């Protein structure tokens, strides 16, 4: 039997998952690694530790399954996006800590560029906002902060990569310096239409082209693992950023198909086809994937900063319950929210508001308010935020949303998913396999290795666990959304 191995390198852990041809999980291994916060707003990883943990879980995963390297048809890589690694071409050692996507140290630099009036240029070429979230200002900061780094980078002695590039470099023993189009599209350096590095953007951010990886398709042969790692070379045939991989793993192959990952935050992507469409509703446009020589597929993306984290706050901060799973029974014990709305703007509001000054707000309290009402309001807040993004996506895409496919930890909460279906007005579908990020990476690699023939075969392997159909009246839905909008308006004006 042929297997496909997915390397799922996330923000807090490295994982390896082995899938068979029926897209079933055969083996899974996971290892956490250290998070470093040297000062407020700074978030760093040790790139060498990322590689060590990723290699360790791959070896453990194969050993646990009893699968020999020659039985692995291909490897697919998926990764935390935007995180920036710089390393020495000759030694392969990082020259500084990796700057994580959450890192905000370049906020001042982004603000200075905005004041120079370059944001329309950046947005028009990349589909992204000018924000520290993305890689370009992180690279610029490292080149200026590490002595001699800029001069060495100009000579090609220092290389840049997002985490996919870093893993591919190490997997191939330094033979391949490449990134896929989805990760390239998150750097602020890639022209989203041409799919190539853009000279004007490189000049704007003062980044030498010699340090950049080659941009490759998301599905296609990238290289082979060094024989010393696993005993024989294994093809590396797929790579994609985590949210794009999850979208592919959810088989969102048609324009209008959308997925939402309920994690710490919420990440919503909608397939918009082969033509990039710039958002007029404060979303971002991103490359979704490219299959070998086929055209690039694009997606609209909206990020909700606080989704599952609001449940963690109720558990750890307010001590409403001992385990996150308890919130569903608590919320179900009341028929509605009792007029209570919780806006979890703990770190500001993401799409479509992009208001970093907004703050969390709990409103509508009476003497009859109980913790059950607050728990229900917290779950509803997750769905309200996602519904706002979905509405913006539909306006941007000019394509009616057909359904919402969901994954992530909170997707196990039936009450949340039913309310999401009600407030969004579309069916919400939970798949049988919720490890969709790793599954997407496996599908991308398996396509290139002929494990699966095409997207139609992959779609046939995607299995439904449960469909949540909308049942709320239009009047009730509009009333709730209006009340939510009023609460958000108060949260955005909290200091006025």
Rosetta blueprint (number, residue, H / E / L):
1 X L
2 X L
3 X E
4 X E
5 X E
6 X E
7 X E
8 X E
9 X E
10 X L
11 X L
12 X L
13 X E
14 X E
15 X E
16 X E
17 X E
18 X E
19 X E
20 X E
21 X L
22 X L
23 X L
24 X L
25 X E
26 X E
27 X E
28 X E
29 X E
30 X E
31 X E
32 X E
33 X L
34 X L
35 X L
36 X E
37 X L
38 X L
39 X L
40 X L
41 X L
42 X L
43 X L
44 X E
45 X E
46 X L
47 X H
48 X H
49 X H
50 X H
51 X H
52 X H
53 X H
54 X H
55 X H
56 X H
57 X H
58 X H
59 X H
60 X H
61 X H
62 X H
63 X H
64 X H
65 X H
66 X L
67 X L
68 X L
69 X H
70 X H
71 X H
72 X E
73 X E
74 X E
75 X E
76 X E
77 X E
78 X E
79 X E
80 X L
81 X L
82 X L
83 X L
84 X E
85 X E
86 X E
87 X E
88 X E
89 X L
90 X L
91 X L
92 X L
93 X L
94 X E
95 X L
96 X L
97 X L
98 X E
99 X E
100 X L
101 X L
102 X L
103 X L
104 X L
105 X L
106 X L
107 X H
108 X H
109 X H
110 X H
111 X H
112 X H
113 X H
114 X H
115 X H
116 X L
117 X L
118 X L
119 X H
120 X H
121 X H
122 X H
123 X H
124 X H
125 X H
126 X H
127 X L
128 X L
129 X L
130 X L
131 X L
132 X L
133 X L
134 X L
135 X L
136 X H
137 X H
138 X H
139 X H
140 X H
141 X H
142 X H
143 X H
144 X H
145 X H
146 X L
147 X L
148 X L
149 X H
150 X H
151 X H
152 X H
153 X H
154 X H
155 X L
156 X L
157 X L
158 X E
159 X E
160 X E
161 X E
162 X L
163 X H
164 X H
165 X H
166 X H
167 X H
168 X H
169 X H
170 X H
171 X H
172 X L
173 X L
174 X L
175 X L
176 X L
177 X L
178 X E
179 X E
180 X E
181 X H
182 X H
183 X H
184 X H
185 X L
186 X L
187 X L
188 X L
189 X L
190 X E
191 X E
192 X L
193 X L
194 X L
195 X L
196 X E
197 X E
198 X L
199 X H
200 X H
201 X H
202 X H
203 X H
204 X H
205 X H
206 X L
207 X L
208 X L
209 X H
210 X H
211 X H
212 X L
213 X L
214 X E
215 X E
216 X E
217 X L
218 X L
219 X E
220 X E
221 X E
222 X E
223 X E
224 X E
225 X L
226 X L
227 X H
228 X H
229 X H
230 X H
231 X L
232 X L
233 X L
234 X L
235 X E
236 X E
237 X E
238 X E
239 X E
240 X E
241 X E
242 X H
243 X H
244 X H
245 X H
246 X H
247 X H
248 X H
249 X H
250 X L
251 X L
252 X L
253 X L
254 X L
255 X L
256 X L
257 X E
258 X E
259 X E
260 X E
261 X E
262 X E
263 X L
264 X L
265 X L
266 X E
267 X E
268 X E
269 X E
270 X E
271 X E
272 X E
273 X E
274 X L
275 X L
276 X L
277 X L
278 X L
279 X L
280 X L
281 X L
282 X L
283 X L
284 X E
285 X E
286 X E
287 X E
288 X E
289 X E
290 X E
291 X E
292 X L
293 X L
294 X L
295 X L
296 X E
297 X E
298 X E
299 X E
300 X E
301 X E
302 X E
303 X E
304 X E
305 X L
306 X L
307 X L
308 X H
309 X H
310 X H
311 X H
312 X H
313 X H
314 X H
315 X H
316 X H
317 X H
318 X L
319 X L
320 X L
321 X L
322 X L
323 X L
324 X H
325 X H
326 X H
327 X H
328 X H
329 X H
330 X H
331 X H
332 X H
333 X L
334 X L
335 X L
336 X L
337 X L
338 X L
339 X L
340 X L
341 X E
342 X E
343 X E
344 X L
345 X L
346 X L
347 X L
348 X L
349 X E
350 X L
351 X L
352 X L
353 X L
354 X L
355 X E
356 X L
357 X L
358 X L
359 X L
360 X L
361 X E
362 X E
363 X E
364 X L
365 X L
366 X L
367 X L
368 X L
369 X L
370 X L
371 X H
372 X H
373 X H
374 X H
375 X H
376 X H
377 X H
378 X H
379 X H
380 X H
381 X H
382 X H
383 X H
384 X H
385 X H
386 X H
387 X H
388 X H
389 X H
390 X H
391 X H
392 X H
393 X H
394 X H
395 X H
396 X H
397 X H
398 X L
399 X L
400 X L
401 X L
402 X L
403 X E
404 X E
405 X E
406 X E
407 X E
408 X L
409 X H
410 X H
411 X H
412 X H
413 X L
414 X H
415 X H
416 X H
417 X H
418 X H
419 X H
420 X H
421 X H
422 X H
423 X H
424 X H
425 X L
426 X L
427 X L
428 X E
429 X E
430 X E
431 X E
432 X L
433 X L
434 X L
435 X L
436 X H
437 X H
438 X H
439 X H
440 X H
441 X H
442 X H
443 X H
444 X H
445 X H
446 X H
447 X H
448 X H
449 X L
450 X L
451 X L
452 X L
453 X L
454 X L
455 X H
456 X H
457 X H
458 X H
459 X H
460 X H
461 X H
462 X L
463 X L
464 X E
465 X E
466 X E
467 X E
468 X E
469 X L
470 X L
471 X L
472 X L
473 X L
474 X H
475 X H
476 X H
477 X H
478 X H
479 X H
480 X H
481 X H
482 X H
483 X H
484 X H
485 X H
486 X H
487 X H
488 X H
489 X H
490 X H
491 X H
492 X H
493 X L
494 X L
495 X L
496 X L
